[in-house]
């Protein structure tokens, strides 16, 4: 069962959410007919304590560094509350004083030892259930390279995601990266990558021209994007492991935009402009064949496909009602149903759909005609009745993209904290800056990039 709690909440909590928003901004940028903010029942976030020790002085230094990254990752997960009292009850002769830890508000205790091994380190980690007095509820062994190595932080992010999986039986999002376009003052853009915690900012293209729409492959090893580097917008794919780049998809129109990988890993969907309209095509990039029109409307634009996790449906943008709206239809073609809010008297405009990798929620941004900025919205496409929620209500917020946990979103924005990338937690409503001080566009969150484990996780006694 999911630990995040969506649904109705008390009027007091609604007032608390509204109180955090500037009154003028909330009135100006709220979209009529859509709930403002996510309303929650009071959720329980378990308290945890973490202590790693080193088998020798060098390993102890490493343990301190690993612990710092883990604490940050678990905070970014928005699932826990850290308890900082780490010394009492940790034990004599291998025992744990569960009663004392419970008094300190600790529900889960994480202990572990870091040891030097070969050219790196090994972390033996134990999870203890304090409430039920169960030591060694989960045990895992993880390889971590030296802290100066390129893979250090991703290896520790992997540990954080396993902790989330141990406790909640759900995916984490720490071991992932975000691709985005950094726009220059000359109007050109280059693709950058950054870790889920805002570290390891890395430039991956240097074309000196317009480059847009980065999209991660299903296995997280490649990026597709549109670039004008040849003088016209074409679709390319970059292998992040080998550095090899190739053009993908045939040149079938004047503009090729908004690529999206199909979950089968063999096909890509994208939009192309031709014959006074934009339409969505499907193409097999493995066999380099089988180009198919998926969605096309006479004298209208269909763009920005976003595929459901099972590949059966897609969300997309279309102006078939004169204003850009978000629709859902079968990926093989068929009837399209609108999911964005629409009122013929004030239709508004909505863009950039992204389908959650977990479930049926679709994120997009939009605004009404008199609004000052774009806001992030969520639509439920499960077929149980259309439910729309407005996640942001101040500043300008665009191009949301889901994390691999299906709970967090990254988006480009200009907010009180500055201009750049921000991460929103749909479970608590918390929004944190990821990268600020940059002109960012169209972020895309990767699938899990978890490093291989040292050995398979094992239940106690196995």
C-alpha positions as CSV (number, residue, x, y, z in Angstrom):
1,X,0.0,0.0,0.0
2,X,1.3,3.5,-0.8
3,X,2.3,5.5,2.2
4,X,1.5,8.9,0.5
5,X,-2.1,9.9,1.3
6,X,-4.1,11.6,-1.3
7,X,-7.7,12.7,-0.8
8,X,-9.9,15.0,1.2
9,X,-8.6,16.9,4.2
10,X,-9.9,19.2,6.9
11,X,-10.7,22.8,6.3
12,X,-7.9,23.7,8.7
13,X,-5.3,22.1,6.4
14,X,-6.8,23.9,3.4
15,X,-6.4,27.2,5.2
16,X,-2.8,26.3,6.1
17,X,-2.0,25.6,2.5
18,X,-3.6,28.8,1.3
19,X,-1.8,30.8,4.0
20,X,1.5,29.8,2.5
21,X,0.6,31.4,-0.8
22,X,0.7,35.2,-1.6
23,X,-3.0,36.2,-1.6
24,X,-2.7,38.1,-4.9
25,X,-0.8,35.3,-6.6
26,X,-3.3,32.7,-5.4
27,X,-6.2,34.7,-6.7
28,X,-4.5,35.5,-10.0
29,X,-3.0,32.2,-10.9
30,X,-5.6,29.7,-9.6
31,X,-7.3,27.9,-12.4
32,X,-11.1,27.8,-12.1
33,X,-12.7,24.5,-11.5
34,X,-9.4,22.9,-10.3
35,X,-8.5,22.2,-6.7
36,X,-5.7,24.5,-5.4
37,X,-2.9,22.5,-3.8
38,X,-3.0,18.9,-2.8
39,X,-5.2,18.3,0.3
40,X,-4.1,15.5,2.6
41,X,-5.1,13.8,5.7
42,X,-2.5,14.2,8.3
43,X,0.2,11.8,7.2
44,X,2.6,9.8,9.3
45,X,6.3,10.1,8.5
46,X,8.3,7.5,10.5
47,X,11.3,8.7,12.5
48,X,14.6,7.1,11.7
49,X,18.1,7.2,13.1
50,X,21.3,6.3,11.1
51,X,24.7,5.4,12.3
52,X,27.6,4.0,10.2
53,X,30.9,3.0,11.7
54,X,34.2,2.3,10.1
55,X,36.4,-0.8,10.6
56,X,39.5,1.4,10.6
57,X,40.2,5.2,10.5
58,X,40.1,5.4,6.7
59,X,36.8,3.5,6.6
60,X,35.4,5.7,9.4
61,X,36.1,8.8,7.3
62,X,34.3,7.1,4.4
63,X,31.4,6.2,6.7
64,X,30.9,9.8,7.6
65,X,30.8,10.8,4.0
66,X,28.4,8.0,3.1
67,X,26.2,8.9,6.0
68,X,26.0,12.6,4.9
69,X,24.7,11.7,1.4
70,X,22.2,9.1,2.8
71,X,20.7,11.7,5.2
72,X,20.2,14.1,2.4
73,X,18.7,11.5,0.1
74,X,16.3,10.3,2.8
75,X,15.3,13.9,3.5
76,X,14.7,14.5,-0.2
77,X,12.5,11.4,-0.3
78,X,10.0,13.3,1.9
79,X,9.1,10.0,3.6
80,X,11.0,10.2,6.9
81,X,11.8,12.4,9.8
82,X,15.4,12.2,11.0
83,X,16.1,11.8,14.7
84,X,19.5,13.2,15.5
85,X,20.1,11.4,18.9
86,X,22.4,8.7,17.6
87,X,24.4,7.5,20.6
88,X,22.1,5.9,23.2
89,X,21.0,2.3,23.1
90,X,23.3,1.4,20.3
91,X,24.6,-1.2,22.2
92,X,26.6,-3.3,24.2
93,X,27.6,-6.7,23.0
94,X,25.5,-6.4,19.9
95,X,22.2,-5.7,21.6
96,X,19.9,-2.8,20.8
97,X,17.8,-1.0,23.5
98,X,14.6,-0.8,21.5
99,X,12.6,0.8,24.4
100,X,15.1,3.7,24.5
101,X,15.0,4.2,20.8
102,X,11.2,4.2,20.9
103,X,11.3,6.9,23.5
104,X,13.4,9.0,21.2
105,X,10.8,8.8,18.4
106,X,12.7,6.4,16.3
107,X,10.6,3.9,14.3
108,X,13.5,2.6,12.1
109,X,17.1,2.2,13.1
110,X,19.8,1.9,10.5
111,X,23.2,0.6,11.5
112,X,26.1,-0.5,9.4
113,X,29.8,-1.0,9.1
114,X,32.1,0.3,6.4
115,X,35.1,-1.8,5.5
116,X,37.9,-1.3,3.0
117,X,38.0,-3.9,0.3
118,X,40.2,-4.1,-2.9
119,X,40.1,-0.6,-4.4
120,X,36.9,0.6,-2.7
121,X,34.7,0.0,0.3
122,X,31.8,-2.3,1.3
123,X,28.9,-1.2,3.4
124,X,27.1,-3.9,5.5
125,X,23.8,-2.3,6.4
126,X,21.1,-3.5,8.8
127,X,17.5,-2.2,9.2
128,X,15.9,-2.7,12.6
129,X,12.2,-2.3,13.3
130,X,12.1,-0.4,16.6
131,X,8.3,-0.5,17.0
132,X,8.1,-4.3,16.8
133,X,11.6,-4.9,18.4
134,X,12.9,-6.8,15.4
135,X,16.7,-6.6,14.9
136,X,18.1,-7.2,11.4
137,X,14.8,-7.0,9.7
138,X,16.7,-6.4,6.4
139,X,20.3,-6.9,5.7
140,X,22.2,-5.7,2.6
141,X,25.8,-5.4,1.3
142,X,26.7,-2.6,-1.0
143,X,29.9,-1.8,-2.9
144,X,30.9,1.9,-2.8
145,X,33.9,3.3,-4.7
146,X,36.2,5.9,-3.0
147,X,34.6,9.3,-2.5
148,X,36.7,11.0,-5.2
149,X,35.5,8.4,-7.8
150,X,32.9,9.4,-10.4
151,X,30.5,6.7,-9.2
152,X,30.6,7.4,-5.5
153,X,27.4,9.4,-5.1
154,X,25.4,7.2,-7.4
155,X,26.4,4.2,-5.4
156,X,25.3,5.8,-2.2
157,X,22.0,7.0,-3.9
158,X,21.5,3.3,-4.7
159,X,21.7,2.5,-1.0
160,X,19.2,5.2,-0.2
161,X,16.7,3.8,-2.7
162,X,17.1,0.3,-1.2
163,X,16.2,1.7,2.2
164,X,13.1,3.2,0.8
165,X,12.2,-0.1,-0.9
166,X,12.9,-2.0,2.4
167,X,10.5,0.1,4.4
168,X,7.8,1.1,1.9
169,X,8.1,-1.6,-0.8
170,X,8.1,1.2,-3.3
171,X,10.8,2.6,-5.7
172,X,13.0,5.5,-4.6
173,X,14.3,8.3,-6.8
174,X,17.8,9.2,-5.4
175,X,19.7,7.1,-8.0
176,X,18.6,9.1,-11.0
177,X,19.6,12.1,-13.0
178,X,17.8,15.0,-14.7
179,X,18.5,16.1,-18.3
180,X,17.6,19.7,-19.2
181,X,18.3,22.5,-21.6
182,X,20.3,25.5,-20.3
183,X,19.5,28.4,-22.5
184,X,22.1,31.0,-23.2
185,X,21.8,34.7,-23.7
186,X,22.2,34.2,-27.5
187,X,19.0,32.1,-27.6
188,X,20.9,28.8,-28.1
189,X,20.7,25.9,-25.7
190,X,22.8,23.0,-24.6
191,X,21.8,19.8,-22.7
192,X,23.0,19.4,-19.2
193,X,22.7,16.6,-16.6
194,X,22.4,16.9,-12.8
195,X,21.8,14.3,-10.0
196,X,18.5,14.1,-8.2
197,X,20.1,16.1,-5.3
198,X,21.4,18.9,-7.4
199,X,25.0,17.7,-7.5
200,X,27.3,16.7,-10.4
201,X,26.1,19.3,-12.9
202,X,27.5,18.2,-16.3
203,X,27.3,19.5,-19.8
204,X,26.7,16.9,-22.5
205,X,26.3,18.9,-25.7
206,X,28.4,21.7,-27.2
207,X,26.7,22.4,-30.5
208,X,26.4,26.2,-30.3
209,X,22.9,26.2,-31.6
210,X,19.3,25.5,-30.6
211,X,18.9,22.1,-28.9
212,X,15.7,21.1,-27.2
213,X,13.4,18.3,-25.9
214,X,15.9,15.9,-24.2
215,X,14.2,12.5,-23.5
216,X,15.7,9.5,-21.6
217,X,15.6,6.0,-23.0
218,X,13.9,3.3,-21.0
219,X,17.2,1.9,-19.8
220,X,18.7,5.3,-18.9
221,X,21.7,4.8,-21.2
222,X,20.7,7.2,-24.1
223,X,19.2,10.6,-24.7
224,X,17.1,11.6,-27.7
225,X,16.7,15.3,-28.5
226,X,16.2,17.8,-31.4
227,X,19.1,19.9,-32.6
228,X,19.6,22.5,-35.3
229,X,23.3,21.7,-35.6
230,X,22.9,20.7,-39.3
231,X,20.9,23.8,-40.0
232,X,17.4,22.3,-39.6
233,X,15.8,20.6,-36.6
234,X,16.5,16.9,-36.7
235,X,16.2,14.1,-34.1
236,X,19.3,12.7,-32.6
237,X,20.2,10.1,-30.0
238,X,23.3,10.2,-27.8
239,X,24.7,7.1,-26.1
240,X,25.8,8.3,-22.7
241,X,28.1,5.3,-22.2
242,X,30.0,5.4,-25.4
243,X,29.5,9.1,-26.4
244,X,28.3,8.0,-29.9
245,X,25.6,10.1,-31.5
246,X,23.4,9.3,-34.4
247,X,20.4,10.7,-36.2
248,X,17.3,8.7,-35.6
249,X,14.0,8.8,-37.5
250,X,13.8,9.8,-41.1
251,X,13.4,13.4,-42.3
252,X,9.7,13.4,-42.9
253,X,8.8,17.1,-42.4
254,X,10.2,20.6,-41.7
255,X,10.4,20.2,-37.9
256,X,10.9,17.1,-35.7
257,X,10.1,17.7,-32.0
258,X,9.3,16.2,-28.6
259,X,10.6,12.7,-28.8
260,X,9.3,10.1,-26.3
261,X,10.6,6.5,-26.0
262,X,8.0,3.7,-26.0
263,X,8.2,1.4,-23.0
264,X,9.1,-1.5,-25.3
265,X,12.5,0.1,-25.8
266,X,12.3,-0.3,-29.6
267,X,10.1,2.5,-30.7
268,X,10.1,6.3,-30.4
269,X,7.2,8.7,-30.8
270,X,7.7,12.3,-31.9
271,X,5.9,15.2,-33.6
272,X,6.6,16.5,-37.0
273,X,5.4,19.6,-38.9
274,X,4.2,19.1,-42.5
275,X,1.2,20.0,-44.7
276,X,0.2,23.0,-42.4
277,X,-0.1,20.9,-39.3
278,X,1.9,18.9,-36.7
279,X,1.2,15.2,-36.2
280,X,2.5,12.5,-34.0
281,X,4.5,9.6,-35.6
282,X,5.7,6.3,-34.3
283,X,9.0,4.8,-35.5
284,X,11.0,1.6,-34.8
285,X,14.5,2.9,-34.1
286,X,15.9,-0.6,-33.7
287,X,14.8,-2.0,-37.1
288,X,14.8,1.6,-38.6
289,X,11.4,1.0,-40.2
290,X,7.7,1.1,-39.9
291,X,6.9,4.8,-39.7
292,X,3.2,5.2,-38.6
293,X,1.0,8.2,-38.1
294,X,-0.6,7.9,-34.6
295,X,-2.4,11.2,-34.3
296,X,-3.2,13.8,-37.0
297,X,-5.9,16.5,-37.2
298,X,-6.5,18.6,-40.4
299,X,-5.0,22.1,-40.0
300,X,-4.3,21.5,-36.3
301,X,-1.2,20.7,-34.3
302,X,-0.8,17.4,-32.3
303,X,2.5,17.3,-30.3
304,X,4.4,16.2,-27.2
305,X,3.5,12.5,-26.8
306,X,3.9,11.0,-23.3
307,X,3.4,7.3,-23.1
308,X,1.7,5.4,-20.2
309,X,3.8,2.8,-18.3
310,X,2.2,-0.2,-20.1
311,X,2.5,1.5,-23.5
312,X,-1.2,1.3,-24.3
313,X,-2.1,5.0,-24.1
314,X,-0.5,8.4,-24.6
315,X,-1.1,11.9,-23.5
316,X,-0.4,14.7,-25.9
317,X,-1.0,18.3,-26.7
318,X,-3.4,19.5,-29.4
319,X,-5.0,22.8,-30.4
320,X,-8.0,21.0,-32.1
321,X,-10.2,23.2,-29.8
322,X,-8.3,26.3,-31.0
323,X,-6.3,26.5,-27.7
324,X,-3.6,24.0,-26.6
325,X,-5.2,21.3,-24.5
326,X,-4.1,17.9,-23.1
327,X,-5.7,14.7,-24.5
328,X,-5.4,11.0,-23.9
329,X,-5.8,8.4,-26.6
330,X,-4.6,4.8,-27.4
331,X,-1.0,4.7,-28.6
332,X,-2.0,2.8,-31.7
333,X,-4.5,5.5,-32.6
334,X,-8.2,6.1,-31.8
335,X,-10.5,8.5,-30.0
336,X,-8.8,11.3,-28.0
337,X,-10.4,12.5,-24.7
338,X,-9.4,15.8,-23.1
339,X,-8.0,15.7,-19.6
340,X,-7.1,19.4,-19.1
341,X,-9.7,21.9,-17.8
342,X,-11.7,23.5,-20.5
343,X,-14.3,26.2,-20.5
344,X,-15.4,27.6,-23.9
345,X,-15.8,31.0,-22.3
346,X,-12.2,31.0,-21.0
347,X,-10.4,28.0,-22.4
348,X,-6.9,28.7,-21.1
349,X,-3.9,26.9,-22.5
350,X,-2.1,23.8,-21.3
351,X,1.2,22.2,-22.4
352,X,3.9,19.6,-21.9
353,X,2.2,16.4,-20.6
354,X,4.2,13.8,-18.8
355,X,2.8,10.4,-17.7
356,X,3.8,9.1,-14.3
357,X,5.9,5.9,-14.5
358,X,3.8,4.6,-11.6
359,X,0.0,4.7,-12.2
360,X,-2.3,6.9,-14.2
361,X,-1.4,10.5,-13.2
362,X,-0.5,13.0,-15.9
363,X,1.4,16.2,-15.1
364,X,1.4,19.3,-17.3
365,X,1.5,23.1,-17.1
366,X,-1.0,25.7,-18.0
367,X,-2.7,29.0,-17.3
368,X,-5.9,30.9,-17.9
369,X,-5.8,33.9,-20.4
370,X,-5.4,36.6,-17.7
371,X,-2.9,34.7,-15.5
372,X,0.6,36.0,-15.0
373,X,2.4,32.6,-14.9
374,X,2.1,29.0,-15.8
375,X,1.2,26.5,-13.0
376,X,1.7,22.7,-12.6
377,X,-1.4,20.5,-12.7
378,X,-2.1,16.8,-12.2
379,X,-4.8,14.9,-13.9
380,X,-6.0,11.4,-13.0
381,X,-6.4,9.3,-16.2
382,X,-7.5,6.1,-14.5
383,X,-11.0,6.3,-15.8
384,X,-12.6,6.7,-12.4
385,X,-13.8,10.2,-13.2
386,X,-11.5,13.1,-14.1
387,X,-9.8,14.6,-11.1
388,X,-7.7,17.7,-11.5
389,X,-5.3,19.3,-9.0
390,X,-3.2,22.4,-9.2
391,X,0.1,21.8,-7.6
392,X,1.7,25.3,-7.7
393,X,0.0,28.7,-7.4
394,X,2.7,31.3,-7.6
395,X,5.6,32.3,-9.9
396,X,6.0,30.7,-13.3
397,X,6.3,26.9,-13.5
398,X,6.7,24.8,-16.7
399,X,7.5,21.5,-18.2
400,X,7.0,19.0,-15.3
401,X,8.7,15.6,-15.5
402,X,8.1,12.6,-13.1
403,X,10.8,11.0,-11.0
404,X,11.1,7.2,-11.2
405,X,9.2,6.9,-7.9
406,X,6.0,8.4,-9.4
407,X,5.8,10.7,-6.5
408,X,8.2,13.6,-7.2
409,X,8.2,16.1,-10.2
410,X,10.9,18.3,-11.5
411,X,10.0,21.5,-13.4
412,X,11.5,24.7,-14.7
413,X,10.4,27.8,-12.9
414,X,10.9,31.4,-11.7
415,X,10.0,31.5,-8.1
416,X,10.9,33.3,-4.9
417,X,14.1,31.2,-4.7
418,X,15.2,32.3,-8.1
419,X,15.1,30.9,-11.7
420,X,16.1,27.3,-12.4
421,X,14.9,23.7,-11.7
422,X,12.6,22.8,-8.7
423,X,11.4,19.5,-7.3
424,X,7.8,19.1,-6.0
425,X,6.7,16.2,-3.8
426,X,3.1,15.3,-4.6
427,X,2.9,13.5,-1.3
428,X,3.4,16.5,1.0
429,X,3.3,19.5,-1.3
430,X,6.9,20.4,-0.4
431,X,8.8,22.2,-3.2
432,X,12.6,22.5,-3.1
433,X,15.1,24.2,-5.4
434,X,17.3,21.8,-7.3
435,X,19.4,24.1,-9.5
436,X,19.0,27.9,-9.5
437,X,20.7,30.8,-11.2
438,X,20.3,29.2,-14.7
439,X,17.8,29.7,-17.5
440,X,16.5,26.1,-17.7
441,X,14.0,24.5,-20.0
442,X,12.3,21.1,-20.6
443,X,13.8,18.9,-17.9
444,X,13.3,15.2,-18.2
445,X,13.9,12.9,-15.2
446,X,15.7,9.6,-15.9
447,X,14.6,6.1,-14.9
448,X,16.4,4.5,-12.0
449,X,20.2,4.5,-12.6
450,X,20.9,2.4,-9.5
451,X,24.4,1.0,-9.4
452,X,24.8,-2.8,-9.3
453,X,24.7,-4.2,-5.7
454,X,27.7,-5.9,-4.3
455,X,25.6,-9.0,-3.8
456,X,21.9,-9.8,-3.8
457,X,20.0,-8.4,-0.9
458,X,19.2,-11.2,1.5
459,X,16.6,-11.7,4.2
460,X,18.1,-12.5,7.7
461,X,19.1,-16.1,7.9
462,X,19.4,-16.6,4.1
